[in-house]
């Protein structure tokens, strides 16, 4: 609406706004709308701040400082910018109260102060005043936008950047300090979420834990799992969606069964849950403890020693050449030949190298045990 509804007005050359002009033959009239409009605007502002308008009294300063007091109160209380969310994670909503100034559209640089009523679920969104759901993001240490970390009761400033609502004072994106570390036993099927990040879980028999989707939690999110010596069936599963589980950067498991009395830490790298710490990493895909549990097998141990065993596979006389399951990288130290089953035959070692041994025998098929490194 233009400022004056009188026909006798002048137009300001710089702005094009209407203004009063007393020099015309018929001076500009001040209409009811000209006076009521500004007064109502000011009264509305005062009421929105929770102040009861008072009549003017020259001897009472508060009666002519009401507009200034209302502006200060609205700023302090963030009446038109601070809200508590609703909805169910991951779809958060904000409904503006009837007393708030209407929001017609989302504009770049729109900034609000929010209190989240519930924790996020990963890949959360925010829909304000029914204007459409937008992703809730935060910046990581590289400056990339990642899924926001949201806790119940969290107070945070958010700003719309034209694409997403960005948390300006976010929580840490990865809880590597194990702030949730506590004694928590699991002996059934459980699916973890980002709210379990940084937790150490004690898995009981029949425990089946499903990790969150890598995309639903920040890169660097960690979980630790332990088992007691009596547990033999605790399983860690990926949730799907292309995620995999790798131990010592090897393998592409969809599930992994832990051994008794062991532990392991899983770290999210964005697409793979990597188990890189704990005794389980020594048991699986560790070059220090590789083994072949077969009739002709071997066992590596820390420090570099390798034990190998097997049999000749066929009888021979007088000498039989036996190839070891794997070659000793440096040297074979000892070879011990023997017969199984109570045979009266005798045997001895003629010689050996890093890859084989020559055994002298008086008959039958000998077995052996070799030590090297």
Secondary structure, 3 states (H helix, E strand, C coil): CCCCCCCCEEECCCCCCEEECCCCCCCCCCCHHHHHHHHHHHHHHHHHCCCCCCCCCCCCHHHHCHHHHHHHHHHHHCCCCEEECEEECCEEEECCCCCCCCCCCCCCCCEEEEECCCCCCCCCEEEECCCCEEEEEEECCCCCEEECCCCCCCEEEEEECCCCEEECCCCCCCCCCCCCCCCCEECCEEECCHHHCCEEEEECCCCEEECCCHHHCCCCCEEEEEECCCCCCCEEECCCCCCEEEECCEEEECEEECCCCCEEEEEECCCEEEEEECCHHHHCCCCCCCEECCCCCEEECCCCCEEEEEECCCCCCCEEEEECCCCCCCCEEEEEEECCCCCCCCEEEEEECCCEEEEEECCCCCEEEEEEC
